[in-house]
Amino acid sequence: MNKIITFLAVLLILSCNIPYIDNEYDSDHISTFNYFCDELKNHYVFTELKNIDIESRRSYYLENEITNNQTEEEFFLSFSKFVNEFKDGHTNIIAPFSHSSAYSIILDESDIDFNSNYNSWVIKYNYLNDNPVFVDSLKHGIIQRGGKSYGYIYYGSFMDRISSSQIEDYILKRFYGENVEGIILDIRSNGGGNLLNAITLVSYFGYDETSQTKEALKVWRRDGIDRYTKIDSLAMTLGVTVPFTITTNPNGYKGPVALLTNRGCYSAASFTATAFKSYPNVKQIGQDTGGGMGLPVGGTLPNGWRYRFSSNIAMPSYATGYDDEVNNYENGVPVDFSAVDILGNEIDEIIDRAILWIDSY
């Protein structure tokens, strides 16, 4: 349930580049649906990847589902069925009385138990032991193994604000005082949130001695059929701009960082995992993320409802272009080291694998 709440919060907050309404469209159900299909046809970025024929699906819904005689609620249900076929958590319609949500159908059946790869009780009592856990947006403590200390951070939602003082004055100060061997940064089951928090996190824990400033993400926007434009930043609501070139914070951590992920990592969590691919001191351990690499644009439909869909595709810094299928992580950011935690165990296999990697760094 917490995953759904996080997702819905992101849905209401995350949007950008609000397009205008074309006055040539009427406000009836069919015209509203056609407007949305036309926008998708020109700007939706994953049409080929998801193998969706928008014109074919448009024809089907106009012939079998959508009419101007439907009530608002009936139209919404039919419209939502179409939207959910994209299986894209960043593609939604929002009516005054409800909103579509593809989150429950994004992950396949093998991913349903992704939360079994994260058990906070096992971590608290079998890893942090008597070390106090400081609870704020970044829960943190010390794991002790074989006479060594490891810093542990859990970040459950990118909706929760991260501040420089929180990282520098409390977390890193404590870790340095304990002389930790490395840091375990756990974002398992994080459904996403504010991209600015992702940028902050990467700036403090990603380190490359050869480059203090680097393009950590490459992003292309679809501007029409077969037309893509590379962009350097993303304009969000309230005048906020998210940069894709990140400067390492001089007070950040320079040692090894194990980033823990599972299939419950989505959206901003996947962006974070992708950005960290640019830094040699970070390795992703656990399961591939759940994906969600499309950055959305949003707007107003002719009938007054709102919508958004993925119009920008984010890839790692070494991607060759918008059509780089190998580095298209929409279906999941791949791990560097695979590990699976088994529900019911008294140990966390993923944390143990992280400690093993830190010791070998």
N, C-alpha and C positions, 0 to 999 in steps of 0.2 A: 504493500500500500504506500509506503514511503516513496518508492520509486515513481509511482503514478503521480503523487502530490508534487514531487520535484519536477516531473515532466510538464505538468500543467502550469506550474509557476513559470517555467521557461517559456512555454507557449505564449503566455500573456505578456512577457517582458521583452523577449528577444525578437526584434524585427529591424529592418533597415530599408533604405532607399524606397520610400513609399511612392509607387507610381500613381499617375492621375487616372481618372476614369475617362474612357473614350465616350464622348457624348452620342456617338452613333448607336450605342447599345441601349435598348429599352430596359426597363426594370422588371419585366416578367421573368418567370422561372427559366424558360428556354433561353432567352437572351442572356441572363445571368450565367447560366451554365456554359453557353457558347463563349462568353467573354473569358471565363476562367480557362477553358480549353485552348483558346487562342493565345492567352498569356503563357500557358504551359508549353505550347508548341514552339514558341519563340524563345523561351527563357529557361525552361526546366532543364537542369544540367545532367540528370541521370537517365534520360530516355533510353539510350542505347544500353547502358549497363543493366538496367532493370528490364530490358526487352519489352518495352511498352509501346504499342502502336496507338498514339493518342487519337488519331482519326478513326480508327476502328472501334475504340472504346467509346468515343463520342457518339458514333452512329448507333452502337448497341444501346446506350442509355437513352438516347432520344427516341428510339423505337420501342424500348421495353420498360423504361423506368420513369422518365421525367416528362411531365406534361404541365401545361399552364393551369390545369384544373385541380392540381394538388393543393392541399393546405400547406401552410408554411412548414409545419412539422413533417409532413409527408415528403415535401421537397427536400428538406434538410436530410432526412434519412436516406433518400435516394442519392443525393449529392454526396453524402458522406461515404456511401458504399464505393462510389467512383474514386474519391480521394484516397480511401484506404487501400485501394488496389496498388498504390505506389509503394506501400510499406515503408513510408518515409516519415519519421517523427517530426521532421521540419516542414511537412506539407499538410496544411490544415485549413478548414473553413471555420469561422467563428460567428455564430448567430447570437442574438440577444439572449436566447434561452438555452443554448448548448454550443458545443464545439466538437468537431471530429477529432479522433485520437487514434492513430495507427500504432501507438506504442505496444499495445498488447499483442499485436500480430507481427511485429518487426522481427523478433527472434524466433528461430525455428524450434521444433520440439526438443532438440538436443540441448538447447540453451535455457529451458524453463527453470532448471534448478541452479542457475548461475549463482544464487546467493549461498549455495552450499560451499562455495569457494571462499567464503568470508564468514567467520564466526567471532564476533567481538568478545564473547565470554572466554573462549579459548585463549585469545590474545591477552586479555586482561589478567587472567588468573594463571596461565601457564607460561607466559612470556614476559609480561611486565612485572609479575610477582608483587613484591612490596614497593616497587618504585611508583610513586604517585603519578597519576595520569592527569595532566592539566587539560581541562575541558574548555575549549572555545572552538572557533571554526576549524582550527588545526589541533586535533587532539594529539598529544605527544607524551612520550615517556622513554625510558631506557630499558633495553633488552640486554641481559647479561648472560653470556655463554662462554664457558671455558676460560674464565678470568678476563674476558674481553667485554667491552661495552659497545652497543650499537644504538644509534638514535632511531626512534620509531615515530612516524607521523601518520595519522589517519585523517584524510580529508574526504568527507562524505557527500558534499554537495558544492558545486561551483557557484551556487546561489549565495553561499555564505562568504562574506567579505574577508579578504586577506589584506593585512596591513604590513608595511615595512617594519614598524615598531614591534609588531607581534612576532615576526620572524627573527629580527636582529636582537631585540632586547630580552626576549624570553626563550625562544626555541634554540637558536644557534648559541646563545650565551650559555645555556644549560648544557648543550651537547659538547661545546668546547671544554667546559668545566669537567665533564665526565671523560674527556679524551676518547671520544667514540672512534671506532674503526671506520665507520661509514654510516650512511643514513638509509633507512628503509622508508620510502615514501609510498604509502598505501592509498590508492584511489579506487579500490575494488568497490563495485556496486554504486559508483557515482554516476548519476544520470545526467550530469551536465549543469549548465547555468551560464554565468557571466564570463565571457571570453577575456575580459580584463583581468579577472582573477587568475586565469590560465597563464596569461602573459607574465604576471607578477611571479607566479610560482616558478616558471621556467627561468626567469631572470635571476632568481636566487639559488636555484639548484642545478642549473645547467652550466657547465664550465668547459671552455676550450682555450688552452693557453695560446693557441695560434691566432685567435680572433675573439675580440671582446664584443663585437657587433656583427650579427649575421642574420641573413634571411632564414628564419626558422621554419616558415611555411611559404609555399608557393600557392597562390590562389588565382583561379581564372573564373571570370564571369561570362555567362552565356548571354550574348547580346542579340541573338537572332539565329535562325537555322544555319548551322555550320559556321557560326561566327563567335569567336571567343576572345576576350580581352584580359590580359594579365593585370591584376590590380595589386597595389602595395599596402592598402589599408581598407578597412570596412567602416563606413559611416553607419552608426547605430542611432537609436532614438535619443532624444534629449541632447543632441549635439555631441555625443560621445563617439570617438573614433578609435578603432582597434587596429594597431600597427602589426604587420607581419615580420618586420625586422626588429629583432630583440637585442638590447644591449645588456650584457651581463652586469649585474649589480656588483660593484667593487667590494661590498660587504657580504657577498654571497658565499656559499659553501663550495669548496674546490675539490673535495674528496669524492670517493665513489658513492653513487646514489642508485639504489635499486628501486625501480618504479614497479609497483605491484598492480596488475590489472586482471579483470575477468570480463566475461561477456556482458556483465551489467554496467560496464563503462560505456557511456554514450555521449555524443555531442561534444561539449567542451572538454570532457575527459578524454575523448578520442583525439581532439585537437592537441591537447597537452602531450599525449603519448607520441603523436606525430612530430611535434616541435622538438621533443627531447631526442629524437633520432639524430638531430644535428650535433649532439654533444657527446664526446667520447667518454665522459665520466658517468654516463647514465645508461643502464641496461633495463629493458622492460622484461619482467618475469611474471609468469602465471599463465593466463589465457589471453588470446587475442581479444581486443575490445569488441563491443557490440556494433561499432561503426557510427554512422550519423555524421558524415564528413561534409554534408552540404550546408553551406551558409545561406540562410533564407532571405528573400525579399518579401515584402508584404504590401498590402494595399486594400482598397475598398471595392467591393463588387457593385454592379449597377443597382442591386436591390438594397444596398446599405450594409450588408454583412461584410465582415473582413475576411481576408485570406492571407496565406503566406505559402511559399514553396521554395525548394532548394534551387537557387539560381547561380550559386558560386561553389566551385569545387576546390577543396583544400588538399594539398599533397605535401610530402616532405620536401626539404630543400633540394634534394638531388633528383627530383622528378624532372623528366625531360620535356614535358608539355601536358596540356589538358587531356590528351589522348593516351597518356602513359598508363596502360592497363595494369602493369605490374605494381605501380605505386599508387593505385587508386584504392584507398582504404575505406570506402563507403561501407563495405561489409565487415570491417574489422581491422584494426591496426595490429599487425603481427608482432608477437613477442620475440625477444632475442633468446630467451630460455623458457621452455615450456614446463609447467608444473601444475598439478591439480590437487587441491585439498579435498579430502574425502570427509563428507559429513559424518559426525559421530566420533571422529578421532580426537584424541587429546592433544594432538600436535597440528601445526599449520605447515603443510608441506611447502607452501609457496614462500613463507617467511624463512623456513629452513634453507630453501634453495637460494634465497637472497643472501643469507648469511654466508653460505658457501661461496657465492660469487664475490662478495665483499672481501672475504679472507684471501681470495686469489688475485685481487686487484693489484 
